[in-house]
């Protein structure tokens, strides 16, 4: 585990009581929630506030989403499709947070990458599992 994770995860994830490294299948990311603190992203994911809604809005080229964001996510989708060494993000895991044991998962770090995973899923592209640090509050 990298030093940055040991130093930054507690602060970025809201000082969790427990956290661990895990893998998730791409379809699970569709239900991840865009955190309230990410105002632009939250607006782009309305009305549900999920990364699934964000993915569909990106695919529909929603005028509210800046083209530079759409292009960045599209580039990441291509990289995910051609990932020769799954799981994705094994060198730089995304950071997720869950408030309660069965609660919804929000993204703390890795918004572009999670959005790309969801665009790939919505587009029926084949991608492998992904690595994350999951903080439990």
Order of alpha helices (4+ residues) and beta strands (2+ residues): alpha-beta-alpha-alpha-alpha-alpha-beta-beta-alpha-beta
